[in-house]
């Protein structure tokens, strides 16, 4: 299905969001099509992208025909890709076929992702400092269960705002005092050159051990600009998370049967 334009902008600044979706997630097979209210999970993510003001286009990228068929039925632009090891590798394949100045990976399990956060990453990509090849949004973690949950990726950020480390473990370790824990959001931005670099790099031992794709840049010595945003919602990693998301949707929409659209 051909991608459609959402917010046309000058050709000097064309930014698109790519929502990588795969069927075979080990923790939650078929997750992109799991029902949240009366729409698939990925539909809610796509809606958040359409609400962002700094994007020119948004689409789903998948290697699964079931997801592609659902996109067609829902009117969501979709690009079929080869099987890829990570979502960002899938975004990088899209970048070879769709021309843009920057690409924002909005993970398909973030139904409440803030459109303002997407815009913030888009703007950050315009002003990346030398040595930075990507921008990654993060937010503070308050709940103890989130800090301990290995499905929630924690980030350590340097004094200049650069990524130092990502882990599924609670880092930093609270030996001397209680640290502030930070959650990496499923929201990464790359320039075209940054994506090409990402795809050339091999998966190192840290990425392989943790299963966190942004470690590919960090362990090869490339800079990732961390961007703090206001976001208190968590991703849907498991069926239990989906139940929490359903409760949250009922809370924000005023009852069942009303899919979020804003």
Secondary structure, 3 states (H helix, E strand, C coil): CCCCECCCCCCCCCEEEEEEECCCCCCCCCHHHCEECCEEHHHHHHHHHHHCCCCCEEEEEECCHHHHHHHHHHCCCEEECCCCCCHHHHHHHHHHHCCCCEEEEECCCCCCCCHHHHHHHHHHHHCCCCCEEEEEEEEEECCHHHHHCCCCCEEEECCCCEEEEEECCCCCCCCCCCCCEEEEEEEEEEEHHHHHHHHHCCCCHHHHHHCCCCHHHHHCCCEEEEEECCCCCCCCCCHHHHHHHHHHHHHHHCCCCCCCCC
